[in-house]
Amino acid sequence: MKCLTVLLGLVYATFVNANPNLVIKHNKIDSPKEEYQFGLLKLALSYSDKKYQFDESNTYLTQQKLMSDLGSNNISVAWVGTSSEYEQTYQPIRVPLFKGLLGYRIFLIKPEAQESFNQINSAKDLSGLRAGQVRTWVDTQILQQANLPVVTSNKFSNLFYMLEGQRFDYFPRSVYSAYAEKQKYPELGLQVENSLILVYTLPGYFFVNKQNQALYQEISAGLNAAIDDGSFDQYMLNHPLIKDALELSNIQNRKVIRLDNPFLPPQTPINDKRLWFNLAQH
């Protein structure tokens, strides 16, 4: 048995070494959101006749480090919200991974602040309060161009403690992140604001290195096949991350504040109805 185990290990090592293009190096899966996107990657590649292997990074890479490693081929694929800079530097696969739900933002707040948010009906009303965001995120620019004050941090995790310490008034989070993050920091006593939703167009995509056109074609073909045969919607709407968020957030009954995203790349497939979540249908 021991000899067989060694032999199988050698066969696997030989396979990987002989087929480096079949090894997908990706970020560490450390949250339900990462697990969802990784599962979508595996769904896309399941349409290929190739047998891919997956190699997870040892530690979770920040977005800045992740994209730097994608450029140097230390990472094969990244999943992030898009920007013109990213689309110029890397190869985007323009199928929104959350069908646009990345741009549906509900707020983490301190419980005593809820009354203030009950009085808000527009972006102008919201401009009297301060949002918290990561400095480098495109969301920060979207909020600022809408004349919404933003307090920033270089480190994502700091923002929860800054909110608890009243450095700002609300932390806009995607509908599928807010409840999970509230539970992750129970000691801070935060709550999900219950009356508002910010909506702006911000797709999250898979990105690959521009030199890796073979992987681009494989992921693109797989995602579009999954969209067309219904597998994408089945995976997304039945995934606990999305299913629970849509039930808990009650987005149909929230007051919608829409913001423009002037940083949206012109190639964004905004007219392809297959690719976008429709609030009116849920």
N, C-alpha and C positions, 0 to 999 in steps of 0.2 A: 504494500500500500504506500509506504514511504517513497519507494522508487517511482511509483505511478504519479504521486503528487509532484515530485521533482520534475518528472518528464512533462507533466502538464504545464508546470510553471515555465519551463524552458520553451515549450511550444508557444505559450501566450507571449512571452518576452520576444521571441523571434517574430511573431505576427506583428506586434506593436512596432518593433524596430524596423520591420520591412514595410510597414504601412503607416508612416507618420501622419499622412493626411487623413487617416481614419481615427485619429485620436483627437477628441474635442476637449481642449483645455478651457475651463470656465471658472467663474468665481465660486467661492465657498457658498454652499446652500445653508444659510443660518437662520431663515425665517420662512413663514408661510408664503410670503410674497416671492422670495427667491425660489422656493419649491414649485410654486405655480408656474413661473416663467421657465424654469428648467424642464418641467413636465411638458410645457408647450414646445420647447425645443426638441424633446424626444418624440413628441407626436409628429412634428414636421419631418424629422429624419426617419420616422417609421415608414414613410412612403418611398424611401430610397431602397434600391436593391443592395446597397452597401451595408456592412455591419460596423457601425461606429462604436468606439469605446470612449468613455468619459473620464477625464482627469481633473479632479477638483483642486483648487488652490488650497494651501494649508491654512491660510488665514483669510478673513473677509477683506477684500480690497475696496478702498474708498473709490468713488466714481472717478476721481482724478487719476488715481493709480491704475484703476482698471483700464481706462482708455489709453493711458500711456503704455501699458503692457500689451494692449491690442495693437498699437502701432508698431511695437517691437516684436510682435509675434510670440510673446510669452503667454498670451491668451488668444484662443481661437475665435471666441464669440463673446460679445457683451450684450447685455440688455439694459437700456437706459432710455430716459426721455430724450427726444430728439432736439436738435438745434442746428442752425445753419452751419456753425463751426464744425460740429460733429459730422454733418453730411458732406462737408467739403473734405474732411480729413480721412474719414472712414467710409466704408460701403454700407449704407443702410438697406435694410430689407423692409420695405414700406407696407407692412401689414401691422396695424396697431395691436400690440399684445393684449391689451385690456379693452380693445374696441373703443378707445377714447376715455375710458373711466379714469385714467390717470389724471385727466383734467377736471374731474368732478370732485370738488373739495368741500369737505365738511370740517368743522373746527374742533380742536381740543381746547378747552377753556377751564378756568377755575369755576367751581359750581356757583359761587356768589355772583358771577358775571352774567349769568343767563338773562336776568331781567334787562340788562343793557342791550343784549342782542335781540330781545323780543321787539325792540323799538326800531330795528333797522329794516329798511325796505329797498335800499339802493346802494350802489357803490359810493355815492356821495355821503350817505349816512355812515357807511363803514369807514370812511376816511378819518373819522374822529377817533378810531382805535388803531392799535399797532399790531401788525402781524409779526410772527417770527418765521425765519427761513434760513436755510443754508446759503451762505454768501455766493457760492458758485452756481447754484441752480438757476435754470432759466425761469422758474416760477418767481424768483425774486425780481427779475426784470419785468415780468408780466404784471406783477402787483404794483411795482413802482411806476410803470408807464400809465397805470390806471389811477395814479395819484393816491395810492394806499401806502401809508407809512410802514416801513419794514425794518425790524431789528434783526441783524444777521449774526451768524456764528459760523466759524470754519468747521465745527464738529457737530454733526447731526444730533448725537445723544445729549449734548449740552442744552439743546433747545427745550427739552422737557423740564429740566431743572430751572432754566431761565423763565419759563412760563409759570412754574410753581412759585418762583421768587418775584413774580410780577414785573419782570423786565419788559414784557410785552403782554398783550391782551388775548391773543388767539393764535393758534398754530394750525394753519390750513393743511389738512391731510387728505389723501385720496380716500374715497368711501370704503375701500377695502383695507385700509391701513389703520384708521382711527380707533376702531374698537379693540383691535389686537394690541395696539400701542398703549391704550389706556390700561389694559390688563397687564401689560409688561411692566408698568410702573405704578403698582397699586399704592405704594407708600406716598406718592405725590398727591393723591386725592383729586386727580383731574377728571373731567367728564366730557362727553361729546355734546356739543351745542346742538339743540334740537329743532331749530326753526329755519336755518339758512343753508343754502348750498351755492358755492361759487362754481361757475362752469366756464371753462375756456378750452380751446382746442389744443391738446398737447398729447400726441401719440408717443407711446414708448415702443421702440423697435429693437430687434436684433441688429447688431452691427458686426461686421467682419472686416478684416484687413482688406484694403482695396486690391491687394495682390492675390487674394484668395477667392478668385471668381468661381472656382469649382464648388466651394462650400456655400458661397452666396446662391448659386443656382439650385443647390440641393435644398437649402432651407426655404428659399423663396417658392420653389415648386411645391414643397410639402405643405407650407402654410396655406397657399392658395388652394391646393387640393382639399385641405381640411375645411377651409371656408366653404368651398363649393359643395362638399358632400355632407356638411352639417356637423362634422366631428369637432370643429373648432368651438362652435356654440355649445355643443353637448359637454365638451370638456370644461369650458369657461363657466357656464351657468350652473353646473353641478359640482364645481370645485368648492369645498367648504369656505375658502377665503372669499369668493365672490358671492356665493349663495347666502351665506350668513350676513355679509355686509349689506346686500340689497334688502334683506328682511329687516335688519336692525336699523338701517339708516332712514327708512321711510322716505326716500328721496322724492316720491311722487307728490308728497304733501308739504315739501319745503318751499320757502320763497327762493326763487332762482335769481341770482345776480350774475349776469353774463359779462365777461371781460373779453376784450380783443387780445389776440396774441400776434403782435406785429413781427415777432421773431420766428414765426412759422415758416419753414422753407417752402418755396413756391411749388416744389414737386409733391407736396403732401396730397395724397389722394382723397381730398375732402368730398369729392362728388361720387365716390364709389360707396353706395349705401350698404353694400355687403360688409364693409369693414368697420362700421361704427355702431355703437350702442345708441338705441333710440329711446330716450326717456319717456316718450309718449306711449311706448309699447310695454312698459314695465311698471 
